[in-house]
Amino acid sequence: MNTLDKSRLDWKSFVEKEGIQDDLKYTNKDGYMEKVAFLQRVDDRRYESLKQGQRQAKKPSSS
């Protein structure tokens, strides 16, 4: 048995012992990749907002 198999078995027995199958199923529904995508969208929006503010600051005022 390699380390990965041992870890998988340890995790499975821990989940069963603690009775947290349902909690894990519902709280981990999106997973890592969805969280990364969400954070990327947030960064993109913040960057666009910053760029828009910079463009507005450069515009000459019509006074």
WOKA-V345549 format. One record per backbone hydrogen bond with DSSP energy under -0.5 kcal/mol. NH is the residue of the N-H (numbers start at 1). CO is the residue of the C=O. E is the energy in kcal/mol with one decimal. If there is no record, write none. Layout:
nh	co	e
NH	CO	E
NH	CO	E
//
This chain:
nh	co	e
6	2	-2.2
7	3	-2.6
8	4	-2.4
9	5	-2.3
10	6	-2.6
11	7	-2.7
12	8	-2.4
13	9	-2.5
14	10	-2.2
15	11	-2.7
16	12	-2.2
17	13	-2.6
18	14	-2.6
19	15	-1.3
20	15	-1.6
24	20	-2.4
25	21	-2.1
26	22	-2.1
27	23	-2.5
28	24	-1.4
29	26	-0.7
34	30	-0.7
35	31	-1.5
36	32	-2.4
37	33	-2.4
38	34	-2.4
39	35	-2.4
40	36	-2.1
41	37	-2.2
42	38	-2.2
43	39	-2.3
44	40	-2.4
45	41	-2.3
46	42	-2.4
47	43	-2.4
48	44	-2.5
49	45	-2.4
50	46	-2.2
51	47	-2.7
52	48	-2.4
53	49	-2.2
54	50	-2.2
55	51	-2.3
56	52	-2.3
57	53	-1.8
58	54	-1.5
59	55	-1.1
63	61	-1.1
//
